[in-house]
Amino acid sequence: MKKQFFILLILSALLPSVIAFNCNSLSGGDFYVCNNIQSTSLTSYEKDLLVADIFNKNKTSPNFDFVYSWNTKLSIPGPSDGKYSSSGTIRNAWVDIVSLMPSIIENDTLYASDKGKLLTAFGYQSGSLPSGTEYRDCKTYYSWNGQSSSLSIYLNNVKIGSDKITAYQVYNNPENLNFRAELTVNSGYRVDHYRYQYYRRIYSCRPYSTDYRTDTLRVVDSLDAKLYQNTISSSFKITDQYLNITKGVLSVSNYTNLVLSFNNSEFSNQKYVYSLNYTLPYYALTIKAERVDNFEYNNIRVDKNKENFTFNVRDASKCKIELFDHFNSRIVDCDMSFNETIFSIKTDKTNYYENDTVKVYIYPSNVLVNVSYGNNSRIARNYTEFTATLYQNKVYAQLNDNKVDWLINVNKTENTIILYNLGALSFVGYFFYKSVKVYLLSFL
C-alpha cells in the first residue's frame, strides 16, 4: 500500500498541476458528484472526461471562455509529441502550438473563426561548450557569450505576431488556414586561441586571437484549420390573427440553434451539442460539436417544413428570436405588424360549356394570390384563366390563411346538347307515329 502511494505521489509530481479538474471550485451537488468520480478506480483521463461534463453544463452553446481560461493556465514543460531538436551548444529546443481559440471540431475537421488567438509554448536548454584544443592552438578556451530566442507566428505565410498568445484576424475569406510557429534560438560563445610564440628568446603559449561564434537552431510546428464561413439568414412574418391566436412564419437558414420566445411561450430547435475535447498529454481543450436535432415546445404549436417554422401562439407579446451558429449569436427583432388584405375573385360569366375559357378577375388587381380550379393552380394578380371542366364548379383563391371561392356552372358542349335534344324529339315523334298507326288499324 505504501509502495502504491509512493508511485502515485511521484506521478502526480511529474504531471502538470492543472491537468485535472479541481472539484473545490464546485458547490452543492456538483461538488458531491465530482468527488465521487475522483474517488473511483478510473484512470485520471477517464475521471476528467466525466468531470468535464460537470464543468461544461450548457451543452447547447460552446463555452469558449472556459476553454480560454483553462488553456492559458496550462503548464507546458515540453512538446506534446515528445520531439526535441539539438544543435551545437543548443539542446532540446521545441515549439508547440497548444490551442487555436476559439475553434470547433466537427466531423474531425478543425474550424476557426475569422478572428481569435493562437496559444504557443516553447523551450530550449543550453548545451555544453566545445572542448579540446583547436588546430594550431596550444590552448583553446571557450566561454559563453549569451543566448537569445525569437518566436514568429505566421498565418498563411504572413507573419502576424511573436508572442505566446498571438491575436489574428482573417481577411479575404480563404478556405484553408495554416498557422505556423517558428522558434529561432541563437547561442553565442567566445573562443580564445593560444599559440606558441617566440618571446624573450623562448617559445611560450600565449594569447593569439579571439573568435565569437553563434549556433543557430530553428524549430517549427504547424496547425491546419478551415475558416468557418457561415451567414445566418432569417425572416419573420405574422400571417393571421383570430380569436386571440396569432399565427406566423419564421424562416431561418444556416443556424446551429434557434430560440423563438413569447410571453409564457417558447420554442427551440437545437442542431448541435457541444463537449470538451482533450489533446494529450497536457489536456489542452477544444470544443467538439456533434449533430443532433432536438425540439422543445412550451405553450406554443410549431410546424416545421424544411427551414420554415409556422407557429400558433396565444400571447404574442414579448417576442424574441435568438439565432446561433458555432461562433456567433444574434437577437432578431420580431415584426409584429399584421395588415390583413381583403380580396375577392369573380369570373367573366356564370355558365360555361365544357372546354370554354373561364376568365378569373382578382380584386384588388395588385394582390398576388394563389388561384385554383380543378386540378390546376397558379400564382396570379389582376387576371388569370382556366379551361372549363365538366363537374368542376368552383374557383378558389388563397392569400396566406385567407381563402375565397366563386361558383360557376359547367354544362356539356352546345353541339352535344342540340344532338341530345334532336334525338329526344325524334323518339317522341316516332312513338307518336306508332301509337296513331296502332289506333287506326284497330278500326279496320
C-alpha positions in Angstrom: 0.0 0.0 0.0 2.8 2.4 0.9 4.6 1.5 -2.3 1.5 2.3 -4.4 1.0 5.6 -2.6 4.7 6.4 -3.3 4.3 5.7 -7.0 1.1 7.9 -7.2 2.9 10.7 -5.4 5.8 10.5 -7.9 3.4 10.5 -10.9 1.4 13.5 -9.5 4.7 15.4 -9.1 5.7 14.7 -12.7 2.4 15.7 -14.3 1.4 19.3 -14.8 -0.6 20.7 -11.8 -3.6 21.6 -13.8 -4.3 18.5 -16.0 -7.2 17.5 -13.7 -10.4 19.5 -12.9 -10.5 20.8 -9.3 -13.7 19.8 -7.5 -13.1 22.5 -4.9 -14.3 25.1 -7.5 -17.7 23.5 -7.5 -20.5 23.6 -4.9 -23.6 21.7 -3.9 -24.5 18.5 -5.8 -21.8 19.2 -8.4 -19.2 19.1 -5.7 -20.5 15.8 -4.3 -20.7 14.1 -7.8 -17.2 15.4 -8.7 -15.6 14.0 -5.5 -17.4 10.7 -6.0 -15.9 10.4 -9.5 -12.5 11.3 -8.3 -12.7 8.5 -5.7 -13.3 5.8 -8.2 -10.7 3.4 -9.7 -10.9 5.0 -13.1 -7.9 6.5 -14.8 -7.2 10.2 -14.5 -8.1 10.7 -18.1 -11.4 8.9 -17.7 -12.2 10.8 -14.5 -11.5 14.1 -16.2 -13.8 13.2 -19.1 -16.6 12.6 -16.7 -15.9 15.7 -14.5 -15.7 17.8 -17.7 -19.4 17.3 -18.2 -20.0 19.0 -14.8 -17.9 22.0 -15.8 -19.5 22.0 -19.3 -23.1 22.3 -18.1 -24.6 24.2 -21.0 -24.2 21.9 -24.0 -26.4 23.9 -26.2 -23.7 26.5 -26.9 -19.8 26.3 -26.9 -18.1 27.6 -23.7 -15.2 29.4 -25.3 -14.5 31.4 -22.2 -13.9 28.3 -20.1 -11.6 26.8 -22.8 -9.6 30.0 -23.0 -9.2 30.2 -19.2 -8.2 26.6 -18.9 -5.7 26.5 -21.8 -3.9 29.7 -20.8 -3.3 28.3 -17.3 -1.7 25.1 -18.5 1.9 24.4 -17.6 3.6 23.0 -20.8 7.0 21.7 -20.0 7.7 20.1 -23.3 6.4 19.3 -26.8 3.2 17.3 -27.0 4.8 14.9 -29.5 7.9 14.4 -27.3 10.3 15.5 -30.1 13.2 17.8 -29.3 15.9 19.2 -31.5 19.6 19.9 -30.7 22.5 21.6 -32.5 25.9 22.7 -31.3 25.5 24.4 -27.9 21.7 24.3 -28.1 19.9 21.3 -26.6 16.2 20.2 -26.5 14.7 23.0 -28.4 11.0 22.7 -29.1 7.9 24.7 -30.1 4.3 23.6 -29.8 1.0 25.1 -31.0 -1.1 24.4 -28.0 -4.5 25.7 -29.0 -6.4 27.8 -31.5 -9.1 29.8 -29.7 -11.9 29.9 -30.5 -12.1 26.7 -32.6 -14.6 23.9 -33.2 -14.0 20.3 -34.1 -16.8 18.9 -36.3 -16.5 15.6 -38.2 -12.8 15.5 -37.4 -12.3 18.9 -39.1 -11.0 21.9 -37.1 -12.9 25.1 -37.8 -11.6 28.5 -36.9 -13.4 31.8 -36.5 -12.3 34.8 -38.6 -10.6 36.2 -35.6 -9.1 34.7 -32.5 -5.9 33.8 -30.7 -3.1 31.2 -31.1 -1.6 29.8 -28.0 2.0 28.6 -28.4 4.6 27.1 -25.9 8.3 26.7 -26.5 11.6 26.0 -24.7 15.3 25.1 -25.1 18.3 24.4 -23.0 22.0 25.3 -23.1 24.2 22.5 -24.1 27.9 22.1 -23.3 30.6 24.4 -24.6 33.0 22.8 -27.1 36.1 21.3 -25.6 39.6 20.4 -26.7 42.4 22.3 -28.4 41.7 23.6 -31.9 44.1 23.2 -34.8 47.4 25.1 -34.4 46.5 26.2 -30.9 48.5 25.3 -27.9 45.5 26.0 -25.7 41.8 26.9 -26.5 39.4 28.5 -24.0 35.6 28.6 -24.5 33.2 30.8 -22.7 29.5 31.8 -23.1 28.6 35.0 -24.9 24.8 35.0 -24.4 21.8 33.2 -25.7 18.6 34.5 -27.3 15.4 33.2 -28.9 12.7 34.7 -31.0 9.2 33.3 -31.8 7.5 34.1 -35.1 3.8 33.3 -35.8 2.6 33.0 -39.3 -0.8 32.7 -40.9 -0.8 31.5 -44.5 2.9 32.5 -44.7 2.2 36.1 -43.4 3.8 37.0 -40.1 1.1 38.0 -37.6 3.0 38.2 -34.3 5.7 37.0 -32.0 4.0 36.3 -28.6 3.0 33.1 -27.0 -0.6 34.3 -27.3 -0.9 35.9 -30.7 -4.1 37.5 -32.0 -5.1 37.1 -35.6 -7.8 38.2 -38.0 -8.6 36.7 -41.3 -9.2 38.8 -44.4 -10.4 37.8 -47.9 -12.0 34.6 -46.5 -9.6 31.9 -47.6 -11.0 28.4 -47.3 -7.9 26.9 -45.6 -5.8 28.4 -42.8 -2.3 27.3 -42.0 -0.8 28.5 -38.7 2.9 28.1 -38.3 5.1 28.8 -35.2 8.9 29.2 -35.7 11.3 29.3 -32.8 14.8 30.5 -33.6 17.4 30.0 -30.9 20.9 31.7 -31.1 23.6 30.6 -28.7 26.8 32.6 -28.7 30.1 31.7 -27.2 33.7 33.1 -27.2 36.8 31.2 -28.3 40.2 32.4 -27.1 43.1 30.9 -29.1 46.6 30.5 -27.6 49.6 29.7 -29.7 53.3 29.2 -29.2 55.1 32.5 -29.8 58.7 33.4 -29.5 59.0 35.8 -26.6 62.1 36.8 -24.8 64.2 34.2 -26.6 61.9 31.4 -25.7 58.7 29.9 -27.1 55.7 30.2 -24.8 51.9 29.5 -25.2 50.5 33.0 -25.3 47.1 34.6 -26.3 46.8 34.8 -30.1 43.3 35.7 -31.2 39.6 35.6 -30.2 36.6 34.3 -32.1 32.9 35.0 -31.5 30.7 32.2 -32.7 27.0 31.6 -32.8 25.0 28.4 -33.1 21.5 28.9 -34.6 18.7 26.4 -34.5 15.2 26.8 -35.9 12.3 24.5 -34.9 8.7 24.7 -36.4 5.2 23.5 -35.5 2.1 24.0 -37.7 -1.6 23.6 -37.4 -4.2 23.5 -40.3 -7.8 24.6 -39.9 -10.7 25.6 -42.1 -12.2 29.0 -41.9 -15.8 28.8 -40.6 -17.8 30.7 -43.2 -21.5 30.9 -42.3 -24.1 33.5 -42.7 -27.4 33.2 -40.8 -30.4 34.5 -42.6 -33.9 34.8 -41.3 -37.4 36.3 -41.9 -40.4 36.7 -39.7 -44.0 37.5 -40.6 -47.3 37.5 -38.9 -49.8 35.8 -41.3 -53.1 35.8 -39.4 -54.8 36.8 -36.2 -58.0 35.3 -35.0 -59.8 34.6 -31.6 -56.7 35.9 -29.7 -54.5 33.5 -31.6 -51.5 34.8 -33.6 -50.2 32.8 -36.5 -46.9 33.5 -38.2 -43.9 32.0 -40.0 -40.2 32.1 -39.0 -37.8 31.2 -41.8 -34.2 30.5 -40.8 -31.2 29.0 -42.6 -27.6 28.3 -41.6 -28.2 28.1 -37.9 -27.0 25.7 -35.2 -29.6 26.6 -32.6 -32.7 28.9 -32.5 -35.0 30.0 -29.8 -38.4 31.7 -30.5 -39.9 33.0 -27.4 -43.1 34.9 -26.4 -44.7 35.8 -23.1 -45.1 32.4 -21.3 -44.2 30.5 -24.6 -41.0 29.2 -26.1 -39.8 27.0 -29.0 -36.3 25.9 -29.6 -34.5 23.8 -32.2 -31.1 22.6 -31.3 -29.0 21.1 -34.1 -25.7 20.6 -32.2 -24.5 19.7 -28.7 -21.0 20.7 -27.5 -18.5 18.9 -25.4 -14.9 19.3 -24.3 -12.2 17.5 -26.4 -8.8 16.9 -24.9 -5.3 16.9 -26.5 -2.9 14.8 -24.6 -0.6 14.8 -22.7 -1.4 18.2 -21.2 -5.2 18.2 -21.6 -5.4 21.2 -23.9 -9.1 21.8 -24.6 -11.0 22.3 -27.8 -14.8 22.4 -28.3 -16.3 19.5 -30.2 -19.6 19.8 -32.0 -21.9 16.8 -32.6 -25.0 16.9 -34.8 -28.4 16.3 -33.1 -32.0 17.6 -33.9 -33.8 18.4 -30.7 -37.1 20.3 -30.4 -38.6 21.8 -27.3 -42.1 23.3 -27.1 -43.7 25.3 -24.3 -47.2 26.7 -24.7 -46.7 27.0 -28.5 -47.6 25.0 -31.6 -44.9 24.9 -34.3 -45.0 23.0 -37.6 -41.6 22.6 -39.4 -41.3 22.4 -43.1 -37.6 22.4 -44.1 -36.3 25.7 -42.7 -39.8 27.3 -42.3 -41.4 27.3 -38.8 -45.2 28.0 -38.8 -46.3 28.9 -35.3 -49.6 29.5 -33.4 -49.4 31.2 -30.1 -52.0 32.7 -27.8 -50.0 35.5 -26.2 -47.6 37.0 -28.8 -46.2 39.8 -26.6 -42.5 40.0 -25.7 -41.5 38.2 -28.9 -37.8 37.5 -29.2 -35.8 35.5 -31.8 -32.3 34.2 -30.8 -30.1 32.7 -33.5 -26.8 30.9 -33.2 -24.0 29.3 -35.2 -20.8 27.8 -33.9 -19.1 31.2 -33.3 -21.8 33.8 -33.4 -25.2 34.7 -31.9 -27.6 37.5 -32.5 -31.1 38.6 -31.5 -33.5 39.4 -34.3 -36.5 41.8 -33.9 -40.0 40.4 -34.4 -42.1 42.4 -36.8 -45.5 42.0 -35.2 -47.3 44.2 -37.8 -50.2 42.5 -39.5 -52.2 44.1 -42.3 -55.0 41.8 -43.4 -55.6 42.0 -47.1 -59.3 41.9 -48.2 -59.5 40.3 -51.6 -62.1 38.7 -53.9 -62.4 37.0 -57.2 -65.1 37.0 -60.0 -65.4 35.2 -63.3 -66.5 36.8 -66.6 -69.8 34.8 -66.5 -71.6 32.2 -64.5 -72.4 29.5 -67.1 -69.9 27.8 -69.3 -69.8 24.9 -71.7 -67.1 22.3 -71.4 -63.7 23.5 -72.7 -64.8 27.1 -72.6 -62.3 29.7 -71.2 -63.0 30.7 -67.7 -61.7 34.2 -67.1 -61.0 34.9 -63.4 -60.5 38.5 -62.2 -58.8 39.3 -58.9 -59.7 42.3 -56.8 -57.7 44.4 -55.9 -55.7 44.0 -59.0 -52.3 44.4 -57.4 -52.8 41.5 -54.9 -50.8 38.3 -55.6 -52.9 35.2 -54.8 -52.9 31.5 -55.5 -55.9 30.7 -57.8 -57.1 27.1 -58.2 -59.6 25.5 -60.4 -60.0 21.7 -60.7 -56.5 20.2 -60.7 -54.8 23.4 -61.8 -53.3 26.1 -59.6 -51.3 29.2 -60.3 -50.0 32.3 -58.7 -51.5 35.4 -60.3 -52.5 39.0 -59.9 -55.3 41.0 -61.7 -56.3 38.2 -64.1 -55.9 34.6 -65.0 -57.8 32.0 -66.9 -58.6 28.2 -66.9 -60.3 25.7 -69.2 -63.8 24.8 -68.1 -64.1 21.2 -66.9 -67.3 19.3 -66.6 -68.4 18.8 -62.9 -65.8 21.4 -61.7 -68.0 24.2 -60.5 -65.8 26.2 -58.0 -62.9 28.5 -58.4 -60.7 29.1 -55.3 -58.2 31.9 -54.4 -55.9 31.9 -51.3 -53.7 34.5 -49.7 -51.8 33.2 -46.6 -54.6 31.7 -44.5 -57.4 33.6 -46.2 -59.4 31.7 -48.8 -62.3 32.8 -51.0 -64.3 30.9 -53.7 -66.6 31.6 -56.7 -69.3 29.3 -58.1 -69.8 28.6 -61.8 -71.9 26.2 -63.8 -70.3 23.9 -66.5 -72.5 22.1 -69.0 -71.8 19.7 -71.8 -70.8 21.3 -75.1 -73.5 23.1 -77.1 -73.5 20.7 -80.0 -73.9 17.7 -77.7 -76.9 19.3 -76.1 -78.5 20.0 -79.5 -78.0 16.5 -80.7 -79.4 15.2 -77.5 -82.5 17.3 -77.8 -83.0 16.3 -81.5 -82.6 12.7 -80.6 -85.2 13.1 -77.9 -87.6 14.9 -80.3 -87.2 12.1 -82.9 -88.0 9.5 -80.3 -91.1 11.3 -79.2 -92.3 11.7 -82.9 -91.6 8.0 -83.6 -93.5 7.0 -80.5 -96.5 9.2 -81.6 -96.5 7.8 -85.1 -96.5 4.2 -83.8 -99.4 5.0 -81.5 -101.5 6.6 -84.2 -100.9 3.7 -86.5 -102.0 1.1 -84.0 -105.1 3.1 -83.2 -106.2 3.4 -86.9 -105.6 -0.3 -87.6 -107.9 -1.2 -84.8 -110.9 0.2 -86.8 -110.2 -1.8 -89.9 
